[in-house]
Amino acid sequence: MRVIGAGQRFFAVALASFAIWSLCYSHFAAQSLPAWVSWREAWVCGSALIVLAAGVGLCFSRTALPSAVTIGAWQAVSAAIAVPRILTRPLSIDAWYPCCEALTALAAAWILYALLQRQRRGYGTLFTGEAAGRAAQILFGLTCVFYGWSHFVYAGYTANMVPGWVPARLAIAYVTGLCHLAAGLAIIVGILPGLAATLEAIMMSSFGALVWVPSFFTQPRPSWATPPPQQWKELVVTLVLASSAWIVAISFANRSRASASHSRAHVSSA
């Protein structure tokens, strides 16, 4: 379906962008890995090449499925690497962020794989059926709740990132935090989840368009947009999160269309 293809390409571009950033700033990226990881810079470069190849593979029908699996596996490993940091500082938002960002993209890769598998075969399996897809959506919803909570914990920092021409910047920080929380809970509980996922995708996309892209043209550069490797990282991570949200929104839209088609077929047969 065209809508799946559009989200798939956006996801592919976002992941390829992150891989290119990792290759360009491998030394900077390696610093974010725990000290116990051996050969950290080599690990960053190797995984970046794998993700870049998988991102390109998403653009072709024959390689899309294995590419989605590869991306999901890489995100799962990234989330697992962050677990010791969480166990050391379980109440720290900073400790949870790398894991949650990886889980957001993992949920999207899982959902994309399920959509492509069902599109190709016409039915789901244990890992691609309705229950599996719902589990991935709930996982995404949980990460949205985390992002919302982080807006409240770091309200002042978030407010500084709001464009200067926007009034009541602190209020905007709280409002966007509430929007993250509301979207996540709606997706988890199942109350208008498609609308919630779509609004979450729009909001995440707007962060890139209104916050990170303008930061490259602001002089002097904002303190939260330095150094340049960090600035580029935040932009590409925002792209990954936004594209992941669109994949989730597409999954709800796809389910609605499938239900409508099933209902029409049932009525016709009756």
Secondary structure, 3 states (H helix, E strand, C coil): CHHHHHHHHHHHHHHHHHHHHHHHCHHHHHCCCCCCCCCHHHHHHHHHHHHHHHHHHCCCHHHHHHHHHHHHHHHHHHHHHHHHHHHHCCCCHHHHHHHHHHHHHHHHHHHHHHHHHHHHHCCCCCCCCHHHHHHHHHHHHHHHHHHHHHHHHCHHHHHHHCCCCCCCHHHHHHHHHHHHHHHHHHHHHCCCHHHHHHHHHHHHHHHHHHHHHHHCCCCCCCHHHCCHHHHHHHHHHHHHHHHHHHHHHHHHHHHHHHHHHHHHHHHHHC
